[in-house]
Amino acid sequence: MEEKGLKRDVQKHDKGLKGQTGPQSIVVREFELADTPEVQRIFYEGLMEMIPDTSLRGLRHHPESLLLYTAITVVCFVITKCWWVIGLLPAIVLCGRYFYSRRVIHGYLEQAMSRDMGDMEGFYMKSPDSCLWVAVQAGRVVGVVAAVVQQGAGAVELQRMCVARSCRRCGVGVALGRKVLQFARAHRHSHVVLGTTAYTNAAHRLYQRLGFRCVGVTNGYVTPGARRYLLEQMFYRVRHHRYCIDLQNNKT
């Protein structure tokens, strides 16, 4: 597994980006084989951010989970009659959520690396119905996005959008998103769709800024890489937002 090597690369990459200030021009171009290490670093970094996002920040979005944890605490207290249970169980719950979030996301990483992210050139660049782009700023790859035509649906799916943490809020995500919209228009497709499990408001604001609107939410979405054990279902629970943009009625 390439996880440890990617983690070291991410740490080196972050050190190299420290100290960069001021606006820089953003160039979005097609992926090249030499971009592979940088793209994989950015992808890895983005996935690792999802662990605290789903395990901690996401908890307040799931009242059904809070109700379950409260019921477990009450039952344990009634059985044991120990007040320290009230203080201990919330800590156990948070540790459980972090552990299972980490396990599912690492499973998703392994699946992605064995599929498209391990062979980006072969998966995205060999067919006219897909493409992968990178955003370059100050000579560095700082973002990535992919587009894949959904056969028979008349739509293009935006995938794998990731931006380096140190380069966010600089227009990188907007530039990448617009490239996918241009691709869809050039191929005469009427819609672009995407799905996200992000809880951060910034991600949703980005899609809305590009002209996307939310068309559905799945609570308890089964993330690729999940094993669906009982404890995993108790401690790992995410919402999946589906976004769509009608290119015929939107000129973004």
RABELTA-V166111 format. One line per field, one symbol per residue. psi: psi as a letter, one per 30 degrees, with the letter a starting at -180 (. if undefined). A space follows every 50 residues. Layout:
psi = ???
//
This chain:
psi = kgeeeeeeeeeeeeeffkfkllkkkkkklkkleffeeeeeeeeeeeefff efeeedefefgifeeeeeeeeeeeeeeeefgkffeefeeeeeeeeeeeef eeeeeeeeeeeeffceffieeeefffkfgllklkkkkhgkkglkllkkkj kffglkkklgjkkkefglgggeeeeeeeeeeeeeeeghkflkllkkgkfk eeeeeeeeefglkkglkjkhkjkkfkfhleeeeefjklkjkklkkjffgk g.
//
